[in-house]
Amino acid sequence: MEFYVPLGCRGIVFRFGTFLIGILGGIAYRKAARRRSPAASDPAASLALLELLALD
């Protein structure tokens, strides 16, 4: 059930803070994604490939 509680000025600060957290989180994610190697993007696929290579 949704409800609304008027927050006044605190609501504006809350919305700005959550917006800022979203922006900073996106920046941190993009920086971390650039540092990762392409092989590390899907560990299940890389393990399956290693197993296939070990069998041959």
Residue pairs with C-beta under 8 A, 6 or more apart in sequence:
7 14
39 46
40 46
